[in-house]
Amino acid sequence: MSKELKVEIPCSLIGFLKMSGTSAVLCLYLFYGLMQEAETSIPNCIPRKTVKYQNGNIKTFMKHRLSNFSTLLVNEETGTLFVGARDAVLALDLEDISIEKASVYWFSSQDRQQDCIHRGKGKGEWENYILLLHKINDTNLYVCGTNAFHPACDYMVFNSTDAHLQGKAEDSKGKCPFEPTLKYASLLVDGELYSATSNNFLGTEPIIRRSLRNHLRTDFKTSWLNEPSFVHMDIVKESESNPDGDDDKMYVFFTETAVEFEFYDKPLVSRIARVCKGDLGGKRILQKRWTTFLKSRLVCSVPELNFQFNILQDVFLLKTAGWQETIFYGIFTQQWGRLDISSVCAYSMETIQEVFSKGNYKGPVTMEHSHVKWVVYGGEVPIPRPGACIDNFARSFGYNISLDLPDKILQFARDHPLMDNVVNPVGNWPVLLKRGSNYTRIVVERIVGLDKKAYNVMFIGTDNGYLHKGLNCNGEMFIVEERQLFRSPEPVQSLKLSSRKGLLYVGSPSQVVQVPVSLCHQYQHCLDCVLARDPYCAWSQASAACVPVAKQIGDMQNLIQSIKYGDVSKCPSLGT
């Protein structure tokens, strides 16, 4: 797909600073006019095939009076899909989700509901929306819900046919959102809950917190978090086989109002932040606060058009054999514009590490009229590097834990959480672009084709209930197919993958659906099968059918597949 499309935008989002009077108004008109022109110039991936609902081999779970199936947890070991819904946790069969193994109902008390009403909340808001489901082991889960704007968490015990809560519900503000519409992220690692949400009823105190054992949190400063909308959190185990003795890190993804740009409207930016697993806070400065919190701007753009996708919708971590090859995939949409345009960008650990371990810091500078501007910090940076994990270099100075760090380093870390360097995507370009769709959720699976090459297959949900299967081969982006997931349009709220089963699970406001990763049988002829360029499928000359590669045993020479080129020259003949 060509990238030779250029529209110059002199008043781009990144370059448009505060102006006054007529010049600002004229520039705004020029900006929006040129942006509309740029929108129509964005490359567009058109699905090669559309699979309607009735042909999608879909299995469905619905239950009377249950809704908001927004939280899914796959347990491959027990063959169970756990579903968080309004007032309930469900355990479904991973092979066939229409089979319910067990269920637990967790209602808000009448006192909680009355308090919710007194605070001005209406019907539908005083229920208990289950938003956090975390596996402790094969028989125990950590479960959290909104609990009528009084977040609560409890432990759930599950066996193959029964489930129950332990009845140890605890106040959990800062762990779970107060309401289901707020975006959040959470992770349970080695008995510690890491969460990114709001710490108060009004949603005005954003927080990234560690709880259950060693409690830490972010500072309530706009330089740390400025009206964030949290999206995702994940761990990268960077301590494994690390010659520098570095620590594991939690990465948090969110969109927030930028402090470094000045606009008439609030400019939103996407962020990646990180904290270290071994962080214990500071002794005097940053007590019970992260000493390793750093953040950077996440860039996803079409550089030739100076077109920015600045609102992050979802992130997926593609894990590999070595953490160094880890890739984050992010879904983005735009803040301004009249068209629905979505993009997917990929980010390498090498680039992310480079920014946080070697990049420059930004710092606040007070201008006239007490105005604060964020600029690249040009002064002396303390040693060891502020915001870094405790590693061998820090230990060589006698700093074995974060509590040992001197005030000078902690003060710098507190006042300089923002990196000047940005995190650019792999190839400095999106791996997928789609006009006319709002992407909401993504999962990615690495598949090895018959050519022995690895292909990262993207499964992406939309706000109107479709699933796109996309690839990027050496810069060429394409969508193999789109599938209609529901009879009537509704948004994809959650999306999970079982690689063992070869199945995808999708949650929406009214139901959960299960679909296979491939529908090879839909291709009736060799040409259709090969031209689909689906890594999961190949044409079997022996059976004269398009078959799932993973289910084939024996001689693979019988199979025809051409993912990179769509080469049909090996097909027997047209129509066979």
C-alpha positions as CSV (number, residue, x, y, z in Angstrom):
1,M,0.0,0.0,0.0
2,S,1.5,3.3,-1.0
3,K,2.8,5.8,1.5
4,E,3.4,8.6,-1.0
5,L,0.5,10.7,0.1
6,K,1.4,14.2,1.4
7,V,-0.7,17.0,2.8
8,E,1.2,19.7,4.6
9,I,-0.5,20.9,7.8
10,P,1.2,24.0,9.1
11,C,-1.0,24.2,12.1
12,S,-0.8,20.6,13.2
13,L,-1.8,19.4,16.6
14,I,1.8,19.2,17.7
15,G,2.8,22.6,16.3
16,F,-0.2,24.7,17.1
17,L,0.7,26.8,20.1
18,K,-1.3,29.6,21.8
19,M,-2.1,32.5,19.5
20,S,-4.4,35.5,19.8
21,G,-7.1,37.1,17.9
22,T,-7.9,36.6,14.2
23,S,-4.7,34.7,13.5
24,A,-5.7,31.9,15.9
25,V,-9.3,31.6,14.4
26,L,-8.0,31.6,10.8
27,C,-5.4,28.9,11.7
28,L,-8.1,26.8,13.4
29,Y,-10.2,27.0,10.2
30,L,-7.2,26.1,8.1
31,F,-6.3,23.3,10.4
32,Y,-9.7,21.6,10.4
33,G,-10.0,22.1,6.7
34,L,-6.7,20.5,5.9
35,M,-7.3,17.7,8.5
36,Q,-10.5,16.8,6.7
37,E,-8.5,16.5,3.5
38,A,-5.9,14.4,5.2
39,E,-8.5,12.1,6.6
40,T,-9.7,11.2,3.2
41,S,-6.1,10.5,2.1
42,I,-5.4,8.0,4.9
43,P,-4.7,4.6,3.4
44,N,-7.6,2.2,4.1
45,C,-7.6,-1.5,4.5
46,I,-10.7,-3.1,3.1
47,P,-11.6,-6.7,4.4
48,R,-11.2,-9.2,1.6
49,K,-14.2,-11.2,2.9
50,T,-17.2,-10.5,5.1
51,V,-18.6,-13.4,7.1
52,K,-22.2,-12.9,8.2
53,Y,-23.4,-13.9,11.7
54,Q,-25.2,-17.1,10.5
55,N,-22.0,-18.4,8.8
56,G,-19.5,-17.6,11.6
57,N,-19.7,-20.8,13.6
58,I,-20.6,-18.8,16.6
59,K,-21.6,-20.1,20.1
60,T,-23.4,-17.7,22.4
61,F,-24.0,-17.3,26.2
62,M,-26.9,-15.1,27.4
63,K,-28.8,-15.2,30.6
64,H,-32.0,-13.6,31.8
65,R,-31.4,-10.3,33.7
66,L,-27.7,-10.5,33.3
67,S,-25.8,-7.8,31.3
68,N,-22.5,-6.0,30.9
69,F,-20.2,-8.9,30.1
70,S,-17.2,-6.6,30.1
71,T,-14.6,-8.7,32.0
72,L,-13.3,-12.1,30.8
73,L,-10.6,-14.3,32.2
74,V,-9.3,-17.4,30.4
75,N,-8.0,-20.3,32.5
76,E,-6.4,-22.8,30.1
77,E,-5.5,-25.3,32.9
78,T,-9.1,-25.8,34.1
79,G,-10.7,-25.2,30.7
80,T,-12.8,-22.4,32.1
81,L,-13.8,-18.9,30.9
82,F,-14.7,-16.7,33.9
83,V,-17.0,-13.8,33.1
84,G,-17.6,-10.7,35.1
85,A,-21.1,-9.3,34.6
86,R,-23.6,-7.1,36.5
87,D,-24.1,-8.6,39.9
88,A,-22.5,-12.0,38.9
89,V,-19.4,-14.0,38.1
90,L,-19.9,-16.9,35.7
91,A,-17.7,-19.9,35.0
92,L,-18.3,-21.2,31.4
93,D,-16.8,-24.1,29.6
94,L,-13.8,-23.0,27.5
95,E,-14.7,-25.5,24.8
96,D,-18.3,-24.5,24.6
97,I,-19.4,-21.3,26.4
98,S,-23.1,-22.2,26.2
99,I,-22.3,-24.7,29.0
100,E,-22.4,-22.9,32.4
101,K,-20.2,-24.7,35.0
102,A,-21.0,-22.5,38.0
103,S,-22.1,-19.0,39.0
104,V,-21.9,-16.6,41.9
105,Y,-24.3,-13.7,42.5
106,W,-23.0,-10.7,44.3
107,F,-25.5,-7.9,44.9
108,S,-25.0,-4.5,46.5
109,S,-26.7,-4.2,49.9
110,Q,-29.8,-2.0,50.2
111,D,-27.9,0.4,52.4
112,R,-25.3,0.8,49.6
113,Q,-28.0,1.3,47.0
114,Q,-29.8,3.9,49.1
115,D,-26.6,5.8,49.7
116,C,-26.0,5.7,45.9
117,I,-29.4,7.2,45.3
118,H,-28.8,9.9,47.9
119,R,-25.6,10.9,46.0
120,G,-27.7,11.5,42.9
121,K,-27.2,8.2,41.0
122,G,-30.0,6.7,39.1
123,K,-31.3,3.2,38.4
124,G,-28.8,1.0,36.7
125,E,-25.9,2.6,38.6
126,W,-26.5,1.1,42.0
127,E,-25.7,-2.5,40.9
128,N,-22.5,-4.3,41.5
129,Y,-20.6,-4.4,38.2
130,I,-17.8,-7.0,38.4
131,L,-14.8,-5.4,36.7
132,L,-11.7,-7.2,38.1
133,L,-11.1,-11.0,37.8
134,H,-7.7,-12.2,38.7
135,K,-6.4,-15.7,39.0
136,I,-4.6,-16.6,42.3
137,N,-4.5,-20.3,41.4
138,D,-6.7,-22.9,39.7
139,T,-9.3,-22.8,42.5
140,N,-9.2,-19.2,43.7
141,L,-9.9,-15.8,42.1
142,Y,-9.6,-12.2,43.4
143,V,-12.9,-10.5,42.4
144,C,-13.8,-6.8,42.5
145,G,-16.9,-4.9,41.7
146,T,-18.3,-1.3,41.7
147,N,-20.7,-2.2,44.6
148,A,-23.1,0.8,44.1
149,F,-20.2,3.3,44.0
150,H,-18.6,1.6,47.0
151,P,-15.9,-0.6,45.3
152,A,-15.4,-3.9,47.0
153,C,-13.2,-6.9,46.5
154,D,-13.5,-10.5,47.7
155,Y,-12.0,-14.0,47.2
156,M,-13.9,-16.5,45.1
157,V,-13.4,-20.3,45.5
158,F,-14.1,-22.4,42.4
159,N,-14.2,-26.1,41.6
160,S,-15.5,-27.8,38.5
161,T,-19.2,-27.5,39.4
162,D,-19.4,-25.0,42.3
163,A,-18.3,-21.5,43.1
164,H,-18.7,-19.2,46.1
165,L,-17.4,-16.0,47.6
166,Q,-15.5,-16.2,50.9
167,G,-17.6,-13.3,52.3
168,K,-14.5,-11.2,53.2
169,A,-15.5,-8.2,51.1
170,E,-13.3,-5.2,51.8
171,D,-13.4,-1.5,50.8
172,S,-11.5,-1.3,47.6
173,K,-11.3,2.3,46.4
174,G,-8.2,2.8,44.3
175,K,-8.4,-0.8,43.3
176,C,-11.7,-0.9,41.3
177,P,-13.6,1.9,39.6
178,F,-16.6,3.4,41.3
179,E,-18.6,3.1,38.1
180,P,-18.5,0.7,35.1
181,T,-18.1,3.5,32.5
182,L,-14.7,4.6,33.9
183,K,-11.7,3.1,32.1
184,Y,-9.2,1.2,34.3
185,A,-6.4,-1.3,34.3
186,S,-5.2,-3.9,36.8
187,L,-2.8,-6.8,37.3
188,L,-2.2,-9.4,40.0
189,V,1.5,-10.4,40.3
190,D,3.0,-12.5,43.0
191,G,0.2,-11.7,45.5
192,E,0.3,-7.9,44.8
193,L,-2.5,-6.1,43.1
194,Y,-1.5,-3.3,40.7
195,S,-4.4,-1.1,39.7
196,A,-4.9,2.1,37.7
197,T,-8.2,3.8,38.4
198,S,-9.8,6.7,40.4
199,N,-9.4,7.0,44.1
200,N,-12.6,8.9,44.9
201,F,-16.3,9.0,44.1
202,L,-16.0,12.1,41.8
203,G,-13.3,10.5,39.7
204,T,-10.9,13.5,40.3
205,E,-8.1,11.6,42.0
206,P,-6.4,9.3,39.4
207,I,-4.1,6.7,40.9
208,I,-1.7,3.9,40.0
209,R,-1.5,1.8,43.1
210,R,0.0,-1.3,44.5
211,S,-2.0,-3.0,47.3
212,L,-2.5,-6.2,49.3
213,R,1.1,-6.3,50.7
214,N,3.5,-3.5,50.0
215,H,1.4,-0.4,49.4
216,L,2.6,2.3,47.0
217,R,0.8,4.9,44.8
218,T,1.4,7.8,42.5
219,D,1.4,11.3,43.8
220,F,-1.7,13.4,43.3
221,K,0.0,15.9,41.0
222,T,-1.1,16.8,37.4
223,S,2.5,16.4,36.3
224,W,2.2,12.7,37.2
225,L,-1.4,12.0,36.0
226,N,-3.6,14.6,34.4
227,E,-7.2,13.5,33.8
228,P,-6.1,10.1,32.6
229,S,-8.2,7.4,30.9
230,F,-6.5,4.1,31.8
231,V,-6.4,1.4,29.2
232,H,-4.0,-1.5,30.0
233,M,-1.4,-2.7,32.4
234,D,1.1,-5.6,32.0
235,I,4.3,-7.0,33.4
236,V,7.6,-7.5,31.5
237,K,9.9,-9.8,33.4
238,E,13.1,-7.9,32.6
239,S,15.0,-9.5,35.5
240,E,15.2,-12.8,33.6
241,S,18.8,-13.5,32.3
242,N,19.5,-9.8,32.7
243,P,23.3,-9.0,32.9
244,D,22.6,-5.7,34.6
245,G,20.6,-7.2,37.4
246,D,17.6,-5.1,36.4
247,D,14.1,-5.5,37.9
248,D,10.7,-6.6,36.4
249,K,8.6,-3.7,35.3
250,M,4.9,-2.9,35.2
251,Y,3.9,-0.9,32.1
252,V,0.7,1.2,32.2
253,F,-1.0,2.6,29.1
254,F,-3.4,5.5,29.2
255,T,-4.6,8.7,27.5
256,E,-4.4,12.0,29.4
257,T,-4.5,15.8,28.9
258,A,-1.0,16.9,27.9
259,V,1.0,19.2,30.2
260,E,3.7,19.8,27.6
261,F,1.5,21.3,24.8
262,E,-0.5,24.6,24.9
263,F,-3.8,24.7,23.1
264,Y,-7.2,26.5,23.3
265,D,-8.8,23.0,23.5
266,K,-7.4,20.3,25.7
267,P,-4.9,18.3,23.7
268,L,-5.0,14.6,24.6
269,V,-1.9,12.4,24.3
270,S,-1.3,8.6,24.7
271,R,1.1,7.6,27.3
272,I,3.2,4.6,28.4
273,A,4.3,4.7,32.0
274,R,6.4,2.2,34.0
275,V,7.2,1.3,37.6
276,C,9.5,-1.3,39.0
277,K,8.2,-4.3,40.8
278,G,10.8,-4.0,43.6
279,D,10.0,-0.4,44.3
280,L,9.4,0.2,48.1
281,G,9.1,4.0,48.0
282,G,11.4,6.6,49.6
283,K,12.5,7.0,53.2
284,R,11.7,10.7,53.6
285,I,10.7,12.0,50.1
286,L,8.2,9.9,48.2
287,Q,7.2,7.9,51.2
288,K,4.6,5.3,50.2
289,R,5.0,6.7,46.6
290,W,6.6,5.3,43.5
291,T,10.2,6.3,43.2
292,T,10.4,4.7,39.7
293,F,7.3,6.3,38.0
294,L,8.3,7.6,34.5
295,K,6.1,8.2,31.5
296,S,6.5,9.1,27.9
297,R,4.3,10.0,24.9
298,L,3.3,7.1,22.7
299,V,3.3,8.1,19.1
300,C,1.0,6.6,16.4
301,S,0.8,8.7,13.3
302,V,1.0,8.9,9.5
303,P,4.1,11.1,9.2
304,E,3.6,11.9,5.6
305,L,0.3,13.5,6.4
306,N,1.3,14.8,9.8
307,F,-1.8,13.0,11.0
308,Q,-1.8,12.0,14.7
309,F,-3.8,9.2,16.4
310,N,-3.7,10.4,20.0
311,I,-6.4,8.5,21.8
312,L,-5.5,5.0,23.0
313,Q,-8.3,2.5,23.1
314,D,-6.6,-0.9,24.0
315,V,-3.2,-2.6,24.2
316,F,-2.1,-6.2,23.9
317,L,1.3,-7.6,25.0
318,L,2.6,-10.2,22.5
319,K,5.0,-12.3,24.6
320,T,7.9,-14.1,23.1
321,A,10.5,-16.6,24.3
322,G,12.7,-13.7,25.4
323,W,11.4,-10.5,27.0
324,Q,13.7,-8.5,24.8
325,E,11.6,-9.3,21.7
326,T,8.3,-8.4,23.5
327,I,5.9,-6.3,21.3
328,F,3.1,-4.1,22.5
329,Y,0.2,-3.5,20.1
330,G,-2.0,-0.5,20.6
331,I,-5.3,0.6,19.0
332,F,-5.7,4.3,18.5
333,T,-8.3,6.8,17.3
334,Q,-8.2,10.5,16.7
335,Q,-9.3,13.3,19.0
336,W,-10.4,15.7,16.2
337,G,-12.0,14.9,12.9
338,R,-15.3,14.0,11.2
339,L,-14.4,10.5,10.0
340,D,-14.1,7.3,12.0
341,I,-10.5,6.2,11.5
342,S,-8.6,3.6,13.6
343,S,-5.0,2.6,13.6
344,V,-2.9,-0.1,15.1
345,C,0.7,0.6,16.1
346,A,3.4,-1.8,17.4
347,Y,6.1,-0.9,19.9
348,S,9.3,-2.8,20.6
349,M,10.9,-3.3,24.0
350,E,14.2,-2.0,22.6
351,T,12.6,1.4,21.8
352,I,10.8,1.6,25.1
353,Q,13.9,0.7,27.1
354,E,15.9,3.3,25.1
355,V,13.5,6.1,26.0
356,F,13.3,5.3,29.7
357,S,16.9,4.3,30.3
358,K,18.7,6.8,28.1
359,G,16.2,9.5,27.1
360,N,16.2,13.1,28.3
361,Y,13.8,14.4,31.0
362,K,11.3,17.2,30.7
363,G,11.0,19.7,33.5
364,P,8.7,22.6,34.5
365,V,9.8,26.2,33.9
366,T,7.9,29.1,35.4
367,M,7.3,31.8,32.8
368,E,5.7,35.3,33.2
369,H,2.4,35.5,35.0
370,S,3.3,32.3,36.9
371,H,2.7,30.3,33.7
372,V,4.5,26.9,33.7
373,K,6.0,25.4,30.6
374,W,7.5,22.0,30.2
375,V,10.8,21.9,28.4
376,V,13.7,19.5,28.0
377,Y,15.7,19.5,31.2
378,G,19.3,20.7,30.5
379,G,20.8,20.6,33.9
380,E,22.8,18.0,35.8
381,V,21.1,14.6,36.2
382,P,21.8,12.8,39.5
383,I,23.5,9.4,39.6
384,P,22.2,6.7,39.7
385,R,19.6,7.7,37.2
386,P,16.3,8.9,38.7
387,G,13.4,6.7,38.0
388,A,15.6,3.7,37.3
389,C,15.1,0.3,39.1
390,I,17.6,-0.8,41.6
391,D,20.2,-2.7,39.5
392,N,23.8,-3.7,39.7
393,F,24.9,-0.1,39.0
394,A,22.8,1.3,41.9
395,R,24.0,-1.5,44.2
396,S,27.6,-0.5,43.4
397,F,26.8,2.8,45.2
398,G,25.4,0.9,48.2
399,Y,21.7,1.5,47.2
400,N,20.2,-2.0,47.6
401,I,16.5,-0.9,47.8
402,S,14.7,2.3,46.9
403,L,14.6,3.2,50.6
404,D,18.3,3.7,50.4
405,L,18.2,6.3,47.7
406,P,19.3,9.9,48.7
407,D,16.9,12.8,48.7
408,K,18.5,14.4,45.7
409,I,17.6,11.5,43.4
410,L,14.1,11.2,44.9
411,Q,13.4,15.0,44.5
412,F,14.4,14.8,40.9
413,A,12.2,11.7,40.2
414,R,9.2,13.4,41.9
415,D,9.6,16.6,39.8
416,H,10.6,15.0,36.5
417,P,8.2,12.1,35.7
418,L,7.9,13.0,32.0
419,M,10.4,12.0,29.4
420,D,11.3,14.4,26.6
421,N,11.9,11.5,24.1
422,V,8.8,9.8,22.7
423,V,8.2,6.2,22.0
424,N,7.8,5.7,18.2
425,P,6.2,2.6,16.7
426,V,8.0,-0.1,14.8
427,G,8.8,1.2,11.3
428,N,7.5,4.7,12.3
429,W,4.2,3.8,10.8
430,P,0.9,2.0,11.8
431,V,0.8,-1.7,11.1
432,L,-2.9,-1.3,10.2
433,L,-5.2,1.5,9.2
434,K,-9.0,1.4,8.8
435,R,-11.4,4.1,7.8
436,G,-15.1,3.8,8.7
437,S,-14.4,1.7,11.9
438,N,-13.9,2.4,15.5
439,Y,-11.6,-0.3,17.0
440,T,-12.2,-1.1,20.6
441,R,-10.2,-4.3,21.5
442,I,-7.3,-6.3,20.2
443,V,-5.5,-9.6,20.8
444,V,-2.5,-10.8,18.7
445,E,-1.2,-14.3,18.1
446,R,2.1,-15.3,16.5
447,I,1.7,-18.0,13.9
448,V,4.4,-19.8,11.9
449,G,3.5,-20.3,8.3
450,L,4.4,-23.1,6.0
451,D,7.3,-20.9,4.8
452,K,8.7,-21.1,8.4
453,K,8.2,-17.4,8.9
454,A,6.4,-15.9,11.9
455,Y,3.3,-13.8,11.3
456,N,1.6,-11.7,14.0
457,V,-2.1,-12.0,13.4
458,M,-4.2,-9.2,14.8
459,F,-7.8,-9.9,15.9
460,I,-9.6,-6.6,16.5
461,G,-13.1,-5.8,17.7
462,T,-15.2,-2.9,16.7
463,D,-17.8,-0.7,18.3
464,N,-20.5,-2.1,16.0
465,G,-19.8,-5.8,16.7
466,Y,-17.4,-6.9,14.0
467,L,-14.1,-8.8,14.3
468,H,-11.3,-8.0,11.9
469,K,-8.4,-10.3,11.3
470,G,-5.4,-8.3,10.1
471,L,-1.8,-8.8,9.2
472,N,1.2,-6.6,8.2
473,C,3.7,-8.3,5.9
474,N,6.9,-6.2,5.4
475,G,4.9,-3.0,5.5
476,E,1.9,-4.2,3.5
477,M,-1.2,-4.1,5.6
478,F,-4.3,-6.1,4.9
479,I,-7.4,-7.5,6.5
480,V,-8.1,-11.1,5.8
481,E,-11.7,-11.0,6.8
482,E,-14.3,-9.4,9.0
483,R,-16.9,-11.3,10.9
484,Q,-20.3,-10.2,12.2
485,L,-20.3,-11.3,15.9
486,F,-23.9,-10.4,17.0
487,R,-27.3,-10.4,15.3
488,S,-27.7,-6.7,16.2
489,P,-24.9,-4.1,16.4
490,E,-23.3,-3.7,19.8
491,P,-19.7,-2.9,20.9
492,V,-17.0,-5.4,21.6
493,Q,-16.2,-4.7,25.3
494,S,-13.7,-7.5,25.9
495,L,-11.7,-9.9,23.8
496,K,-9.7,-12.9,24.9
497,L,-7.8,-15.7,23.1
498,S,-7.3,-19.3,24.0
499,S,-4.3,-20.4,21.9
500,R,-4.7,-24.0,23.1
501,K,-8.3,-24.2,21.9
502,G,-7.9,-22.0,18.9
503,L,-10.9,-19.9,20.0
504,L,-11.7,-16.3,20.7
505,Y,-14.1,-15.0,23.3
506,V,-15.9,-11.7,23.0
507,G,-17.9,-9.9,25.7
508,S,-20.6,-7.2,24.9
509,P,-23.3,-5.5,26.9
510,S,-25.8,-8.3,26.4
511,Q,-23.8,-11.6,25.7
512,V,-20.6,-13.5,25.3
513,V,-19.7,-15.2,22.1
514,Q,-17.2,-17.8,21.1
515,V,-15.6,-18.0,17.6
516,P,-12.8,-20.0,16.1
517,V,-9.6,-18.2,15.1
518,S,-10.1,-19.4,11.5
519,L,-12.9,-20.4,9.2
520,C,-10.9,-22.2,6.5
521,H,-13.8,-24.2,5.2
522,Q,-15.4,-21.0,3.9
523,Y,-12.9,-21.0,1.0
524,Q,-14.3,-23.4,-1.6
525,H,-11.4,-23.3,-4.1
526,C,-7.7,-23.3,-4.0
527,L,-7.4,-19.7,-5.4
528,D,-9.7,-18.4,-2.7
529,C,-7.9,-20.3,0.0
530,V,-4.4,-19.1,-1.0
531,L,-5.4,-15.5,-1.9
532,A,-7.0,-15.2,1.6
533,R,-3.4,-15.2,2.9
534,D,-4.6,-16.5,6.2
535,P,-1.7,-18.0,8.2
536,Y,-4.2,-20.5,9.8
537,C,-5.3,-22.0,6.5
538,A,-3.8,-23.9,3.6
539,W,-5.1,-25.7,0.6
540,S,-4.9,-29.5,0.9
541,Q,-4.3,-31.1,-2.5
542,A,-5.0,-34.5,-0.9
543,S,-8.5,-33.6,0.2
544,A,-9.2,-30.8,-2.2
545,A,-10.2,-28.5,0.6
546,C,-9.1,-25.4,2.6
547,V,-8.0,-26.8,5.9
548,P,-6.7,-25.5,9.3
549,V,-2.9,-26.0,9.3
550,A,-2.8,-26.7,13.0
551,K,-5.0,-29.8,12.7
552,Q,-2.9,-31.4,9.9
553,I,-0.5,-34.2,10.7
554,G,2.0,-35.9,8.6
555,D,3.3,-34.6,5.3
556,M,3.0,-30.8,4.9
557,Q,4.2,-30.9,1.3
558,N,0.7,-31.6,0.3
559,L,-0.4,-28.1,1.5
560,I,-0.4,-24.9,-0.5
561,Q,-0.1,-21.5,1.3
562,S,1.4,-18.1,0.3
563,I,0.9,-15.6,3.0
564,K,3.5,-13.1,1.9
565,Y,2.7,-12.9,-1.8
566,G,-0.7,-14.6,-2.3
567,D,0.9,-16.7,-5.0
568,V,-1.6,-19.1,-6.6
569,S,0.7,-20.6,-9.2
570,K,0.8,-23.9,-7.3
571,C,-2.9,-24.3,-7.4
572,P,-3.9,-27.2,-9.7
573,S,-6.1,-25.1,-11.9
574,L,-8.8,-22.5,-11.8
575,G,-11.8,-23.7,-9.9
576,T,-10.3,-26.8,-8.4
